[in-house]
Amino acid sequence: MRSSSRAEQATRESKFFYGWTIVAVGFLANICSAFSISSTLSVFLKPLSNDLGISRGVFSLVRSGEILIGAVAAPIIGSLIDRHGGKWLMAAGGLVSGAGFLLLGQARDFWQFLLVRWLLVSPGDSLMGSMVVNVSISRWFIGMRGRALALAGMGHGVAKVGMPLLAASLIVHTGWRTAWAVFGLVTLGLVVGPSLLFMRRRPEDMGLLPDGRSRAQHESGTSADKAASSRARRTAIADVAWSRREALRTPAFWLIVTTFGVAGVGVTGLNLHVFSFVSDQGHPPMVAALVMSIIAFMQLSTPIVWGLLAERSDIGRLIMAKFLIQAGGLLWALFTPGLLSLYGGFLLYGVGMGATSILSEMIWANYFGRISLGKIRGMGSLLTHAFAAGGPPFFGLLFDATQSYLLSFSLFIGMLIVSAVLSLFLRPPRK
């Protein structure tokens, strides 16, 4: 009987952990979320601004407005995730955002394009985007949180690798209107159905614990099993409930916001203008698209490494390293002539960018736990998005004034260095 019991227990332990299904749905949602980001819009900047008769600075305001919409929505959506999970939020986001992409192809004036982006695409992306995906995943994983977030984030990377070349090809052969329609159809197909069918709020609702252990296994497991479970939880603080007011009173909250917010100003600006930056140097559009794909490929291939490191290393030091790698890459690309330095510099920048979604999500989850993660993460997103909203016009208006990206890129390098210094002071909060 004892032998039989052990065999039965081994069978249960070998079952597939449903948390990886949540990761898979997040992977698909991240693919479609990449359709609305700055680097995708960057490919459309020149043809759209020429066709609709607007300057680059004015066009940049589109993205700033979208970031502010996401900022305002973040605390509300964060509270909804805590209460109801991500299932209906993601499905609604895929439906609204997909419809918005389809309507973008019908825009004849800039104000029409602007309204569709602000009223449909941006709200839809907030509902199905990275915050909802990452909070959902962080509830299912603790010890393996880094690799789970990395695997889901690879969807974003996959989209960003192929997006510039796909979008550029569609624009050349069918026009920018058809390109948006294609993105809309893909969004409807990849997000709505999988979210409704497979998303679940938390492992406890299915009789499981984070990282795949059932309650029965946890209670009846051997001392070795419990020791392994304990080791898995050392990467995160104990799960305690935080109110927004309590979190706002901690130095850790404001330091995380400032560290990522300062750098975020330059990230959103570069993402929107990098295609134009490269093509303005006399390179053909496909070279500019290849630069964007190099950045994206690094964002695709490196997160799993960053995630595994974050499970084993001091997260503050990793954040510092990521910012310094980005700064070094931009220095190389900006101040050394030639295609080699252009490709190599942005490759390094992409390596650093590959850590952003992993480390920023892990530090919130590790510092504040799972119970109140949605509301705390939402409040943090409100503030970091407020920083990021300044990036696109910061780059665009400086270009309009100087007819060059040299000043804006140089200031961005300084921002990355400031964020690297701030990361040295990150410490977990105490309640």
C-alpha positions as CSV (number, residue, x, y, z in Angstrom):
1,M,0.0,0.0,0.0
2,R,2.8,2.4,0.9
3,S,4.5,1.6,-2.4
4,S,1.2,2.2,-4.3
5,S,0.7,5.5,-2.5
6,R,4.2,6.6,-3.5
7,A,3.5,5.7,-7.1
8,E,0.2,7.6,-7.1
9,Q,2.0,10.6,-5.6
10,A,4.7,10.4,-8.3
11,T,2.0,10.3,-11.0
12,R,0.3,13.4,-9.6
13,E,3.6,15.2,-9.3
14,S,4.4,14.4,-13.0
15,K,1.2,16.1,-14.2
16,F,1.5,19.1,-16.4
17,F,1.3,22.3,-14.3
18,Y,-1.5,24.5,-15.6
19,G,0.5,27.6,-15.0
20,W,2.4,26.9,-18.2
21,T,-0.9,27.2,-20.1
22,I,-1.3,30.7,-18.6
23,V,2.2,31.4,-19.9
24,A,1.2,30.2,-23.4
25,V,-1.9,32.5,-23.5
26,G,0.3,35.4,-22.3
27,F,2.8,34.6,-25.1
28,L,0.0,35.0,-27.7
29,A,-1.3,38.2,-26.1
30,N,2.2,39.7,-26.0
31,I,2.6,39.0,-29.8
32,C,-0.5,41.1,-30.5
33,S,0.3,43.8,-27.9
34,A,3.5,44.5,-29.9
35,F,1.3,45.7,-32.8
36,S,0.6,48.9,-31.0
37,I,3.9,49.8,-29.5
38,S,6.3,52.6,-30.5
39,S,8.7,50.5,-32.5
40,T,5.9,49.2,-34.7
41,L,4.5,52.7,-35.2
42,S,8.0,53.8,-36.1
43,V,7.8,51.9,-39.4
44,F,4.6,53.8,-40.2
45,L,6.0,57.2,-39.2
46,K,7.2,58.5,-42.6
47,P,4.5,57.1,-44.9
48,L,1.7,58.1,-42.5
49,S,3.1,61.6,-41.7
50,N,3.6,62.2,-45.5
51,D,0.2,60.9,-46.4
52,L,-1.7,62.7,-43.7
53,G,0.3,65.9,-44.0
54,I,1.8,66.2,-40.4
55,S,5.2,66.8,-38.9
56,R,7.1,64.1,-37.0
57,G,6.7,66.1,-33.8
58,V,2.9,66.2,-34.1
59,F,2.8,62.6,-35.1
60,S,4.8,61.7,-32.0
61,L,2.0,63.1,-29.9
62,V,-0.1,60.1,-30.9
63,R,2.1,57.8,-28.9
64,S,2.3,60.2,-25.9
65,G,-1.5,60.3,-25.7
66,E,-1.6,56.5,-25.8
67,I,0.9,56.2,-23.0
68,L,-1.1,58.6,-20.9
69,I,-4.3,56.6,-21.6
70,G,-2.4,53.5,-20.4
71,A,-1.2,55.4,-17.3
72,V,-4.7,56.5,-16.3
73,A,-6.2,53.0,-17.0
74,A,-3.5,51.1,-15.1
75,P,-4.7,51.5,-11.5
76,I,-8.3,50.6,-12.5
77,I,-7.2,47.6,-14.5
78,G,-4.8,46.6,-11.6
79,S,-7.7,46.5,-9.2
80,L,-9.8,44.5,-11.6
81,I,-7.1,41.9,-12.0
82,D,-6.9,41.5,-8.2
83,R,-10.7,40.9,-8.0
84,H,-11.5,39.0,-11.2
85,G,-8.3,37.8,-12.9
86,G,-7.3,38.4,-16.4
87,K,-9.7,36.2,-18.4
88,W,-12.4,38.7,-19.4
89,L,-10.0,41.7,-19.4
90,M,-7.8,40.0,-22.0
91,A,-10.7,38.8,-24.2
92,A,-12.2,42.3,-24.2
93,G,-8.9,43.9,-24.9
94,G,-8.3,41.6,-27.9
95,L,-11.8,42.4,-29.3
96,V,-11.5,46.2,-28.9
97,S,-7.9,46.4,-30.1
98,G,-8.5,44.2,-33.1
99,A,-11.4,46.3,-34.2
100,G,-9.3,49.4,-33.7
101,F,-6.6,48.1,-36.0
102,L,-9.2,47.3,-38.7
103,L,-10.6,50.8,-38.5
104,L,-7.1,52.4,-38.7
105,G,-6.9,51.2,-42.3
106,Q,-10.0,53.3,-43.1
107,A,-8.7,56.6,-41.6
108,R,-8.5,59.4,-44.2
109,D,-7.5,62.3,-41.9
110,F,-5.1,62.5,-39.0
111,W,-7.8,63.3,-36.5
112,Q,-9.6,60.0,-37.5
113,F,-6.3,58.1,-37.0
114,L,-5.8,59.8,-33.7
115,L,-9.3,59.0,-32.3
116,V,-9.1,55.3,-33.3
117,R,-5.7,54.9,-31.7
118,W,-6.8,56.7,-28.5
119,L,-10.4,55.4,-28.1
120,L,-9.9,51.7,-29.3
121,V,-6.3,50.6,-29.8
122,S,-4.9,52.0,-26.6
123,P,-7.7,51.0,-24.2
124,G,-7.7,47.5,-25.8
125,D,-3.9,47.1,-25.4
126,S,-4.2,48.2,-21.7
127,L,-6.8,45.4,-21.2
128,M,-4.8,42.6,-22.9
129,G,-1.2,44.0,-22.5
130,S,1.9,43.3,-20.5
131,M,0.6,44.4,-17.1
132,V,-2.4,42.0,-17.2
133,V,-0.3,39.2,-18.6
134,N,2.6,39.6,-16.1
135,V,0.4,40.0,-13.0
136,S,-1.5,36.9,-14.0
137,I,1.7,34.9,-14.5
138,S,3.3,36.2,-11.3
139,R,0.3,34.7,-9.3
140,W,1.1,31.3,-10.7
141,F,4.8,31.3,-10.1
142,I,7.2,32.3,-7.4
143,G,10.4,30.2,-7.5
144,M,10.2,29.9,-11.3
145,R,8.8,33.4,-11.9
146,G,11.8,34.6,-13.9
147,R,11.6,31.9,-16.5
148,A,7.8,32.0,-16.7
149,L,7.8,35.8,-17.3
150,A,10.6,35.4,-19.8
151,L,8.8,32.7,-21.8
152,A,5.6,34.7,-22.1
153,G,7.6,37.8,-22.9
154,M,9.2,36.0,-25.8
155,G,5.9,36.6,-27.6
156,H,6.6,40.3,-27.6
157,G,10.1,39.5,-28.9
158,V,8.9,37.2,-31.6
159,A,6.6,40.0,-32.9
160,K,9.2,42.7,-32.7
161,V,11.7,40.6,-34.6
162,G,9.4,40.1,-37.6
163,M,7.3,43.2,-37.2
164,P,9.6,45.8,-38.8
165,L,10.3,43.6,-41.9
166,L,6.7,42.5,-42.1
167,A,5.3,46.0,-41.8
168,A,7.8,47.4,-44.2
169,S,7.0,44.8,-46.8
170,L,3.3,45.2,-46.4
171,I,3.6,49.0,-46.7
172,V,5.7,48.6,-49.8
173,H,3.5,46.1,-51.6
174,T,0.0,46.9,-50.2
175,G,0.1,50.2,-48.4
176,W,0.0,51.1,-44.7
177,R,-3.8,50.7,-44.6
178,T,-3.7,47.0,-45.4
179,A,-0.9,46.5,-42.9
180,W,-3.1,47.7,-40.1
181,A,-6.0,45.5,-41.2
182,V,-3.7,42.4,-41.1
183,F,-2.7,43.2,-37.6
184,G,-6.4,43.5,-36.6
185,L,-7.3,40.1,-37.9
186,V,-4.3,38.5,-36.2
187,T,-5.2,40.1,-32.9
188,L,-8.8,38.9,-33.0
189,G,-7.6,35.3,-33.8
190,L,-4.8,35.0,-31.2
191,V,-6.2,36.7,-28.1
192,V,-10.0,36.5,-27.8
193,G,-10.6,32.7,-28.0
194,P,-7.5,31.5,-26.1
195,S,-8.2,34.0,-23.2
196,L,-11.8,32.8,-22.8
197,L,-10.9,29.2,-23.0
198,F,-7.8,28.9,-20.9
199,M,-7.1,31.9,-18.6
200,R,-7.6,31.2,-14.9
201,R,-7.2,33.6,-12.0
202,R,-4.8,31.8,-9.6
203,P,-3.5,28.3,-8.8
204,E,-5.4,28.1,-5.6
205,D,-8.7,28.1,-7.5
206,M,-7.6,24.8,-9.0
207,G,-6.3,23.2,-5.8
208,L,-2.7,24.1,-6.6
209,L,0.1,26.2,-5.2
210,P,2.5,28.4,-7.2
211,D,5.1,26.5,-9.2
212,G,2.9,23.4,-9.5
213,R,2.5,21.9,-6.1
214,S,-1.0,20.8,-4.9
215,R,-2.1,21.5,-1.4
216,A,-2.1,17.7,-0.7
217,Q,1.4,17.4,-1.9
218,H,2.5,20.3,0.2
219,E,0.9,18.9,3.4
220,S,2.0,15.3,2.9
221,G,5.4,15.8,1.2
222,T,8.6,14.7,2.7
223,S,11.0,17.0,4.4
224,A,13.1,17.2,1.2
225,D,10.0,18.2,-0.7
226,K,9.2,21.0,1.8
227,A,12.8,22.2,1.7
228,A,12.6,22.4,-2.1
229,S,9.4,24.4,-1.8
230,S,11.0,26.7,0.8
231,R,14.0,27.3,-1.5
232,A,11.6,28.2,-4.4
233,R,10.0,30.9,-2.2
234,R,13.2,32.6,-1.1
235,T,13.2,34.7,-4.3
236,A,10.1,36.5,-3.1
237,I,8.8,38.1,0.1
238,A,6.0,36.5,2.0
239,D,2.6,37.1,0.4
240,V,1.0,39.9,2.5
241,A,-1.7,42.4,1.6
242,W,-0.7,46.0,0.8
243,S,-3.0,48.9,0.4
244,R,-2.1,51.6,-2.1
245,R,-1.5,54.0,0.8
246,E,0.9,51.6,2.5
247,A,2.8,51.0,-0.7
248,L,3.0,54.7,-1.5
249,R,4.7,55.3,1.9
250,T,7.6,53.0,1.2
251,P,10.8,54.3,-0.3
252,A,11.0,51.1,-2.4
253,F,7.9,52.1,-4.4
254,W,9.2,55.5,-5.4
255,L,12.6,54.3,-6.2
256,I,11.3,51.6,-8.5
257,V,9.1,54.1,-10.2
258,T,11.9,56.7,-10.6
259,T,14.5,54.1,-11.7
260,F,12.4,52.7,-14.6
261,G,10.6,56.0,-15.3
262,V,13.7,58.1,-16.0
263,A,15.0,55.5,-18.5
264,G,11.5,55.0,-19.9
265,V,11.4,58.6,-21.3
266,G,14.2,57.7,-23.7
267,V,13.0,54.1,-24.4
268,T,9.6,55.2,-25.8
269,G,11.2,58.1,-27.7
270,L,13.9,55.9,-29.3
271,N,11.4,53.1,-30.2
272,L,9.3,55.6,-32.2
273,H,12.1,57.3,-33.9
274,V,14.8,54.7,-34.4
275,F,13.6,53.8,-37.9
276,S,13.7,57.4,-39.0
277,F,17.1,57.9,-37.2
278,V,18.7,55.2,-39.3
279,S,17.1,56.1,-42.6
280,D,18.0,59.8,-42.1
281,Q,21.6,58.7,-42.2
282,G,21.2,57.6,-45.8
283,H,20.5,54.0,-45.2
284,P,17.6,52.3,-47.2
285,P,14.4,51.4,-45.3
286,M,15.3,47.7,-45.1
287,V,18.5,48.6,-43.2
288,A,16.5,50.6,-40.7
289,A,14.1,47.7,-40.5
290,L,17.0,45.3,-39.9
291,V,18.3,47.5,-37.0
292,M,14.9,47.2,-35.4
293,S,14.8,43.5,-35.9
294,I,18.3,43.2,-34.3
295,I,17.0,45.0,-31.2
296,A,13.9,42.8,-31.2
297,F,15.9,39.6,-31.7
298,M,18.0,40.4,-28.6
299,Q,14.7,41.1,-26.7
300,L,13.5,37.7,-27.9
301,S,16.6,35.6,-27.2
302,T,17.9,37.1,-23.9
303,P,15.0,37.3,-21.5
304,I,15.2,33.7,-20.5
305,V,18.9,34.3,-19.4
306,W,17.9,37.4,-17.5
307,G,15.0,35.5,-15.9
308,L,17.2,32.7,-14.7
309,L,19.8,35.2,-13.4
310,A,17.0,37.1,-11.5
311,E,15.9,33.9,-9.8
312,R,19.5,33.4,-8.4
313,S,21.1,36.9,-8.1
314,D,20.5,40.3,-6.6
315,I,17.9,42.0,-8.7
316,G,19.2,45.5,-8.1
317,R,22.6,44.7,-9.5
318,L,21.0,43.1,-12.5
319,I,18.9,46.2,-13.2
320,M,22.1,48.4,-13.0
321,A,23.9,46.1,-15.4
322,K,21.0,46.2,-17.9
323,F,21.0,50.0,-18.0
324,L,24.8,50.2,-18.4
325,I,24.6,47.7,-21.3
326,Q,22.0,49.8,-23.0
327,A,24.0,53.0,-22.6
328,G,27.2,51.4,-23.9
329,G,25.4,50.1,-27.0
330,L,24.0,53.5,-27.8
331,L,27.3,55.2,-27.4
332,W,28.8,52.7,-29.8
333,A,26.1,53.2,-32.4
334,L,25.9,56.9,-32.1
335,F,29.5,58.0,-32.1
336,T,31.2,55.3,-34.2
337,P,30.5,55.5,-38.0
338,G,29.8,52.5,-40.2
339,L,27.2,49.7,-40.4
340,L,29.2,47.4,-38.0
341,S,28.9,49.9,-35.2
342,L,25.3,50.6,-36.1
343,Y,24.4,46.9,-35.9
344,G,26.7,46.1,-33.0
345,G,25.6,49.1,-30.9
346,F,21.9,48.4,-31.3
347,L,22.5,44.7,-30.6
348,L,24.0,45.6,-27.2
349,Y,21.1,48.0,-26.6
350,G,18.7,45.1,-27.4
351,V,20.5,42.8,-24.9
352,G,19.8,45.4,-22.2
353,M,16.2,45.9,-23.4
354,G,15.7,42.1,-23.1
355,A,15.9,42.5,-19.3
356,T,13.4,45.3,-19.0
357,S,10.1,43.4,-18.9
358,I,11.6,40.6,-16.7
359,L,13.3,42.7,-14.1
360,S,10.7,45.4,-13.8
361,E,7.9,42.8,-13.3
362,M,9.9,40.6,-10.9
363,I,11.0,43.5,-8.7
364,W,7.3,44.5,-8.2
365,A,6.2,40.9,-7.5
366,N,9.2,40.1,-5.3
367,Y,9.0,43.3,-3.2
368,F,5.2,43.4,-2.7
369,G,4.0,39.8,-3.1
370,R,1.1,38.3,-5.0
371,I,-2.0,39.3,-3.0
372,S,-2.1,43.0,-3.9
373,L,0.1,42.9,-6.9
374,G,-2.5,44.2,-9.4
375,K,-3.3,47.4,-7.5
376,I,0.4,48.1,-6.6
377,R,1.6,47.3,-10.1
378,G,-1.2,49.4,-11.6
379,M,-0.3,52.4,-9.4
380,G,3.4,52.0,-10.4
381,S,2.4,51.8,-14.1
382,L,0.5,55.0,-13.8
383,L,3.6,56.9,-12.7
384,T,6.1,55.1,-15.0
385,H,3.8,55.7,-18.0
386,A,3.7,59.4,-17.1
387,F,7.4,59.5,-17.5
388,A,7.3,57.5,-20.7
389,A,4.7,59.7,-22.3
390,G,7.3,62.5,-22.6
391,G,9.6,60.3,-24.7
392,P,8.0,60.5,-28.2
393,P,7.5,64.3,-28.3
394,F,10.9,64.8,-26.6
395,F,12.6,63.1,-29.5
396,G,10.2,64.4,-32.2
397,L,10.2,68.1,-31.1
398,L,13.9,68.1,-30.6
399,F,14.3,66.8,-34.1
400,D,12.0,69.5,-35.5
401,A,14.1,72.1,-33.7
402,T,17.5,70.8,-34.7
403,Q,16.9,68.5,-37.7
404,S,19.0,65.9,-35.9
405,Y,18.6,63.1,-33.4
406,L,22.1,63.7,-31.9
407,L,20.9,65.7,-28.9
408,S,17.9,63.5,-28.0
409,F,20.0,60.3,-28.2
410,S,22.8,61.8,-26.1
411,L,20.3,62.9,-23.4
412,F,18.9,59.3,-23.4
413,I,22.3,57.9,-22.7
414,G,22.5,60.2,-19.7
415,M,19.1,59.0,-18.5
416,L,20.3,55.4,-18.6
417,I,23.3,56.2,-16.5
418,V,21.2,58.0,-13.9
419,S,18.8,55.0,-13.7
420,A,21.8,52.7,-13.3
421,V,23.0,54.7,-10.3
422,L,19.5,54.8,-8.8
423,S,19.2,51.0,-9.0
424,L,22.1,50.6,-6.5
425,F,19.7,51.8,-3.7
426,L,16.9,49.4,-4.3
427,R,15.8,47.5,-1.2
428,P,12.7,45.4,-0.4
429,P,10.0,47.2,1.7
430,R,9.0,46.1,5.1
431,K,5.4,46.1,6.4
